[in-house]
Amino acid sequence: LQVRFENYVKTVNVEGQLTAMMATRQILPAALRWQGELATSFTATRSALGDGVQVMVQHEQLKTLTATITDFQKAIVVLEKSLAHPAEGDAEKHARHMRDGVLPAMSEVRKLGDKLETLVADDLWPLPTYREMLFIK
């Protein structure tokens, strides 16, 4: 049983580290680039047209993206802190931490990453999208 706990901890740790790495090195930079492009577009449109309906739609899109990026960054911090949990003590205790701390944190990063996939322009998205994986374009 001890070996199973240790294997579980190692597996979840590897998956958690990969989730954090993909989030910080791939998804977040793409989302921030898109945020910058939207902000530039919003500012230019507002400057050219004034505060019209078209600008408000862009503003709402930018607000939604910004809020999601903020939540995503917070979720990454929670995951990284959870992964930094010391492996001291027995393997069962550490396995419980992985189940109760790391897996929910990974799930939250995944949920927000999926949301960002729907908000970020396709040409900036660094990973295959669900549409691409299902051969739908």
C-alpha positions as CSV (number, residue, x, y, z in Angstrom):
1,L,0.0,0.0,0.0
2,Q,2.9,2.3,0.8
3,V,4.2,1.9,-2.8
4,R,0.8,2.8,-4.2
5,F,0.7,6.0,-2.2
6,E,4.2,6.9,-3.3
7,N,3.4,6.2,-7.0
8,Y,0.2,8.3,-6.7
9,V,2.1,11.2,-5.1
10,K,4.8,11.1,-7.8
11,T,2.2,10.9,-10.6
12,V,0.1,13.8,-9.3
13,N,3.2,15.8,-8.6
14,V,4.4,15.4,-12.2
15,E,1.0,16.3,-13.6
16,G,0.8,19.3,-11.3
17,Q,4.2,20.6,-12.2
18,L,3.3,20.2,-15.9
19,T,0.0,22.1,-15.4
20,A,1.8,24.9,-13.7
21,M,4.5,25.1,-16.3
22,M,2.1,25.1,-19.2
23,A,0.0,27.7,-17.5
24,T,2.9,30.1,-16.8
25,R,5.0,29.6,-19.9
26,Q,2.4,29.1,-22.6
27,I,-1.2,30.1,-21.7
28,L,-0.5,33.1,-19.6
29,P,1.9,34.8,-22.0
30,A,-0.6,34.3,-24.9
31,A,-3.5,35.7,-22.8
32,L,-1.4,38.7,-21.8
33,R,-0.5,39.4,-25.4
34,W,-4.1,39.2,-26.4
35,Q,-5.0,41.5,-23.5
36,G,-2.5,44.0,-24.8
37,E,-3.9,43.8,-28.3
38,L,-7.4,44.3,-27.1
39,A,-6.4,47.2,-24.9
40,T,-4.6,48.9,-27.8
41,S,-7.6,48.3,-30.1
42,F,-10.0,49.6,-27.5
43,T,-8.0,52.8,-26.9
44,A,-7.6,53.5,-30.6
45,T,-11.3,52.9,-31.3
46,R,-12.4,55.1,-28.4
47,S,-10.0,57.8,-29.5
48,A,-11.4,57.7,-33.1
49,L,-15.1,57.2,-32.4
50,G,-15.7,58.4,-28.8
51,D,-17.7,56.4,-26.3
52,G,-20.1,54.7,-28.5
53,V,-21.8,51.3,-28.4
54,Q,-18.9,49.7,-30.4
55,V,-16.4,50.8,-27.8
56,M,-18.5,49.4,-24.9
57,V,-18.6,45.9,-26.5
58,Q,-14.8,46.0,-26.8
59,H,-14.6,47.3,-23.2
60,E,-16.7,44.4,-21.9
61,Q,-14.6,41.9,-23.8
62,L,-11.4,43.4,-22.3
63,K,-12.9,43.4,-18.8
64,T,-13.9,39.7,-19.1
65,L,-10.5,38.8,-20.4
66,T,-8.7,40.8,-17.7
67,A,-10.8,39.2,-14.9
68,T,-10.2,35.7,-16.2
69,I,-6.4,36.4,-16.5
70,T,-6.4,37.6,-12.9
71,D,-8.3,34.5,-11.7
72,F,-5.9,32.3,-13.7
73,Q,-2.9,33.9,-12.1
74,K,-4.3,33.4,-8.7
75,A,-5.1,29.8,-9.4
76,I,-1.5,29.2,-10.6
77,V,-0.2,30.6,-7.3
78,V,-2.5,28.3,-5.3
79,L,-1.3,25.3,-7.4
80,E,2.3,26.2,-7.0
81,K,1.9,26.7,-3.2
82,S,0.1,23.4,-3.0
83,L,2.8,21.6,-5.0
84,A,5.5,23.1,-2.6
85,H,3.9,21.2,0.3
86,P,6.8,19.3,2.0
87,A,6.8,15.6,1.4
88,E,7.5,14.9,5.1
89,G,5.5,12.4,7.0
90,D,4.0,9.2,5.7
91,A,3.1,8.6,2.1
92,E,-0.6,8.3,2.9
93,K,-0.7,11.8,4.5
94,H,1.1,13.2,1.5
95,A,-1.3,11.4,-0.9
96,R,-4.2,12.9,0.9
97,H,-2.7,16.4,0.4
98,M,-2.3,15.7,-3.3
99,R,-5.9,14.6,-3.5
100,D,-7.3,17.4,-1.4
101,G,-5.0,20.2,-2.3
102,V,-3.1,19.7,-5.6
103,L,-5.9,18.0,-7.7
104,P,-8.5,20.7,-7.0
105,A,-5.9,23.4,-7.7
106,M,-5.0,21.7,-11.0
107,S,-8.7,21.5,-11.8
108,E,-9.2,25.3,-11.2
109,V,-6.2,26.1,-13.4
110,R,-7.6,23.8,-16.1
111,K,-11.1,25.4,-15.9
112,L,-9.7,28.9,-16.3
113,G,-7.3,27.8,-19.0
114,D,-10.3,26.4,-20.9
115,K,-12.1,29.7,-20.5
116,L,-9.1,31.6,-21.8
117,E,-9.0,29.3,-24.8
118,T,-12.4,30.7,-25.8
119,L,-11.3,34.3,-25.2
120,V,-7.8,34.5,-26.8
121,A,-7.4,34.8,-30.5
122,D,-6.7,31.5,-32.3
123,D,-3.4,32.8,-33.8
124,L,-2.0,33.5,-30.4
125,W,-3.2,30.4,-28.7
126,P,-0.1,28.2,-28.1
127,L,-1.8,24.8,-27.7
128,P,-4.1,22.7,-29.9
129,T,-7.7,23.8,-29.3
130,Y,-10.5,21.3,-28.7
131,R,-11.8,22.1,-32.2
132,E,-8.5,21.2,-33.8
133,M,-8.2,18.0,-31.8
134,L,-11.7,17.0,-33.0
135,F,-10.7,18.0,-36.6
136,I,-13.3,20.8,-36.7
137,K,-12.3,24.1,-38.0
